[in-house]
């Protein structure tokens, strides 16, 4: 730290009486000027911005008027007492009331305790802050002072001296004249930078083909083994398999999952599998439905299933507008047309929501295969 | 009146320290360090104090929070969620809110302080930018500040993700989608970040460590460096009376600044406590635990992520698939380009400006924004760019509240983020030049006094009076640009520094920076450039007809 304190109170001090008086009442009388009636008040009398730039303690540079100082002191003390009362109230509420009837449990008592503790805390801090502010403004008698600013740079001599020492050290150490030493040192330290990166490898598995299939694939495979046509769809939340008759009213939408996702997946994997397999089922009126080419038999009387994971950045595309048959993702407003293979109508998503092939078995809606393309946001290897 | 020796207790302990550390020399030098005063210098202090409050409240929260994604069935004080499966992180956040006395208060103060931290950094950076306080020798502190703001965004995002409620999970989902879109390494980064597929079991504990240890540690180090550099270089001053490049004028650190800044800390804490007590923020119990299939409409991130959110929302859906690979420009561009432009632009600006203006001097007195029109206009263009993206992040709320078309709003912003900054630049520059003209007038002719005078021959005129001293000092702080030497002299020999394409660019930019500068200067008695009416010193009058 190179600051040295050259107080120049003399120069600044000579400014002070005038500065100090400005806040007082004497200002207007100071420069009496004629003023023509019905003309705007002279601009000079207005408080100008430059003036407010230095907010001075009022007492700065002058003797305090002892009576008003006493008054100010009492005001400050009142605020400090208020702050004291605030923190005492905080502790008193905590010890005396917050724990009654076996402690704080539930919304009402949490709210009550929040108001009391927070309110007391705020009172205490704010009263202290106001007290200190009044103290600074009304009671402190420090004068503004002037200090010199210095250029931070060292002088030429010091710089030259440093250079000399630096080069001398380099020569003494031998690093400049022994290239073998220098190069092998560099060589030895280079891989050290890579070592931590290698250590990070076990943060997670490699992507492999994980993003290309969902739990629907496993579930359908299981169903095929048992000689069934496909896996049943269960309603998210109730876990009930869905019949065609349960979902007959056109215009409705429901979230479904493959049957067995809760039971046949290790507990800690359920959420992860759900995040990929979650699917929306929409009953599109038959006369407005335009099945895509090659997917003519993927729907059941206009009931279609699309991945619920938005192809933009993966939020659930959870909103369905019955009148327009638009599926909307509430995160970034990507909009898909449910009647037309979930093609993008608007918004930042680039690809349609993948469609799940459906069929009917014993009156239940079933999925006959996994999605034919990776669900969710795009990625480099997606193709 | 004043005692000359400190009380024994103080004196003895200071001597004890001094004998071992030599601390008194340092304290003698710094005890009365001058701090120039201006209301806008407090903005950075709010950020500092918010950070301290974040550390305090955050430490409190870690005593109960369990950063675990282990699934539990909730059975606790918030009876509406009894029997619901949730992660331990979410359950322990409920416990902090409903079973730990003062827990909800600390949570809410922590969240409000985070919001205030980022807001005050931004306000502070705008103050520094518009007053040119980043110029030599303070470029380093400017860069540290940008670093802290960037880290603050990450820190906020990660903290927001910890309670594992529906909104925080949605934020993580978007983070995952953005990570996945990175070409070549995206899927690998995604798998390494989440320890497998989204959401997995690892992300909350990992983010917790980064949130409570790594980033706060980095920010703390940067705050310390920021403060030490500021202390060492002395604070910049506003261009007012007594402030010059060689001297600083103001009240001493001890006792005035110390007391004021202490009061300021208390104000910050008090206001945050008031907010924490009476203004609800992030009521996670209403959102429910994270479920990858669920979402609520109008989900919005904290404000400082709004600019990214807006960019994601208004980007057209461009994507390329070729040779078995996919590049999602619809995600990549909004995630990197807008903030890349703003942060990189801000970081290189001090160096570019010094290169363009050729100004390599030290600056301790700030510039009034009007006196650097190109800088001010560029700043306003950046503010407009950022602001429009930010508002676009709420396009669904706008559409809902004002009954506007969603598509219309989106297209408005798609066009607006290009036109808006341009308009802001032009308008701001005109305003700056207008203000310069006004300043030149005040110095050249004095201020309008509002007093109408009738001359003996019956003409009316308004009396002008010289401006007050304080005002004159502020106005005359303007440094009029001196035209650079022409790029080529009379014999066609190029000036040094204007050779080659870079030199040409520099000369052109330099001309753009300076060409329309309006000189503000005092004239002894002679002609004035603009009006031709002389006279400053005396109370002269000018006809009203002008």
Interface residues (C-beta under 8 A of the other chain):
Chain A: X1 X2 X3 X4 X5 X7 X8 X12 X15 X35 X36 X39 X40 X41 X42 X43 X44 X48 X50 X51 X52 X53 X54 X55 X56 X57 X60 X94 X98 X99 X103 X104 X105 X106 X107 X110 X111 X113 X114 X115 X117 X118 X119 X121 X122 X124 X125 X126 X128 X129 X130 X132 X133 X135 X136 X140 X142 X144 X145 X146 X147 X148 X149 X151 X152 X200 X203 X204 X205 X206 X207 X210 X211 X236 X255 X257 X267 X268 X270 X271 X272 X274 X275 X276 X278 X308 X309 X312 X313 X314 X315 X316 X318 X319 X330 X331 X332 X333 X334 X344 X346 X347 X348 X349 X350 X351 X376 X377 X378 X379 X380 X381 X382 X383
Chain B: X26 X28 X29 X30 X31 X32 X33 X34 X37 X38 X39 X69 X70 X71 X77 X78 X79 X97 X98 X99 X101 X102 X104 X105 X108 X109 X137 X170 X173 X174 X176 X177 X178 X180 X181 X182 X183 X184 X185 X186 X187 X188 X190 X191 X192 X193 X194 X195 X196 X197 X198 X199 X200 X201 X202 X231 X232 X233 X234 X238 X240 X241 X242 X245 X246 X247 X248 X249 X250 X251 X252 X255 X256 X259 X260 X262 X263 X264 X266 X267 X269 X270 X271 X273 X274 X276 X277 X278 X285 X290 X291 X292 X293 X294 X295 X296 X297 X298 X299 X309 X312 X313 X314 X315 X316 X317 X318 X319 X321 X324 X325 X326 X327 X328 X330 X331 X334 X362 X364 X395 X396 X406 X407 X410 X447 X448 X449 X450 X451 X452 X465 X468 X470 X471 X473 X474
